[in-house]
Amino acid sequence: MKSNTQTNSLLKTTGEKVGIKQAVKITEVVDGKKKSVVHRKYELITFHTIRRTFITIAKKLGIRRDIAKAMTSHKDERTYS
C-alpha cells in the first residue's frame, strides 16, 4: 500500500497528464495581509479532494448514504457530510 504522500503525488501527476491545468487563484490572509498565489488545478488534487468529489457525485446520483459511506470508509456520521 502506498503512503498518503505517495498517493497524492501520483494523483497530481495523473491530473497533469490528463490536462487538469486550469489556473486557480488562492487568496489567504497572512499576518493581516492578503496574499494571492496561482496554482495549476492538478497541483491541488489530493486523496481527500478525490474522496469528497466521490461523495458529492454519489449523493447526486442517489446512491444510498450507507453504501457511499461504506465505500469511502467513513465510520463517523459527522465526518461524512
VENTA-V44160 format. One record per pair of residues at least 12 apart in sequence whose C-alpha atoms are under 7 Angstrom apart, sorted by the first residue. I is the first residue (numbers start at 1). J is the second residue. D is the distance in Angstrom with one decimal. If there is no record, write none. Layout:
I_J_D + I_J_D
//
This chain:
7_47_7.0 + 8_46_5.0 + 8_47_5.9 + 11_45_6.5 + 11_46_6.6 + 12_42_5.3 + 12_43_5.6 + 12_45_5.8 + 15_42_4.9 + 16_42_5.5 + 20_41_6.0 + 20_42_5.4 + 21_40_5.1 + 21_41_5.4 + 21_42_5.9 + 22_40_5.6 + 22_41_5.4 + 23_38_6.4 + 23_39_5.7 + 23_40_4.7 + 23_41_6.0 + 24_38_5.5 + 24_39_5.3 + 24_40_6.0 + 24_41_6.0 + 25_37_5.7 + 25_38_4.4 + 25_39_6.4 + 26_38_6.3 + 51_72_6.9 + 55_68_6.8
//
